[in-house]
Amino acid sequence: MIAVENTPLQRLTTISLPKRQSKLLSAGGRLTPDFAKLARRLVVAFAFEFDGKLPHRCLRRLVREAEAVALQTPVPMLALPVLAEEKVRSALDWQSRQQDILNRSVVSLTE
């Protein structure tokens, strides 16, 4: 039998977080209260700022995606708001493009 060592899967499962990131995670891999609180505040702020243009559930998902990326940076607490806003604005742009396509389709069908 051949022993396979240092395979990509093995390296992936044995990666340890740098100290700066491990400080943001508590036991069990959950985010610390400060980081989680920032994420919740961002969801509320975006819901207020964009006046319900995106469902609350969608905003939470976008902020969670931004959290995952922010944790990979040297300064996750600073990166999270910027990344989250970028994701929300991108989703709003996509939604606007889809609405334009739908409107053009309806207009062409009625002509």
N, C-alpha and C positions, 0 to 999 in steps of 0.2 A: 504494500500500500504506500502511495506517495503522499507525503504530508504537504499540504498547500499552505504556505505562510505568506503573509503580507499581501493578500489579495485586496482588491478595491473594497469589497464588501466587508472584509475583516477590518480594514483601516477605518471605514465609515462607522462601524459599530464601536470602535475603540477611541474615537476622537473625544478629547476632553475640551471643555470650554475654557477659554482664557479667563483669568481672574476677573477682568472687568465685566465679562458677560455673566460669570457665575454669581456675581454679586446681585444681578438682576433676577436671578432665579432662586426660589426657595426650595426646600426639600420637596421632592416629587416633581421637580421641573416646572412648577408654577411660577408665574411672574411675581416679583415682589409687589407689595401694596403700592409703592410710589409709581412704579412703571404701569401697573394695571390701572391705577387712578388716573394717570395721564391719558391712557388710552380711552377710558370711559369719558373723560372730559372732552377729548377730541371728538368723539361720536356726538355728544350733546352739542358741542359748538358747531359742528358741520350741519347737524340737523337744523339748528337755528339759522345759521348763515345761508344755507341753500334752501331754506323754507320748504322742506318736504319734497324737493324735486327727486330725491332718491329715497327709497324705503329705509327705515331704521335698520332693518336686518341687513340690507346691502351695505350701509355705512359701517356697521360692526364688522362685516366680513372684510371690507377694504382696509379698515384700521388693523385688523388681525394680520392681514397680508403685509402691511407696512411694518408691524411689530417684528415679524419674522426677518424682514430685510434689515431693520434697524439693529437687531441683535447681532448682526454680522459686522457692524461698524465699530470703530473705536469709541464713539460717543453716542450710544443708542438713545439716551434721553433727549439729546439735541436733534438727532436725525429723525426720530419718530414723527414729530409734527410736520416736518417738511415732506417726508415720504408719504404720510397719510394724505396730506392736502394734494399732493401730486396724483395719487391714486384716485381720489374723489373727483378732482377736476377732469382727469382722463375718462372716468366713468360718465361724467356729465356730458363731455364732448361726444362720447360714443352714443349715449342716449339721444342727444340732439341730432346726430347724423342719422340714426335709425328712424327718428320721427320725421325728418326731412324725406327720407326714402319712402316711408309710409304715406306721407302727404302727397308726394309726387305720384305714387301708385294710384291713390284714390282719385286724384285729379285726372289722370290719364284714363281711368276706367269710366269716369263720368262724361268724358268728351265724346 
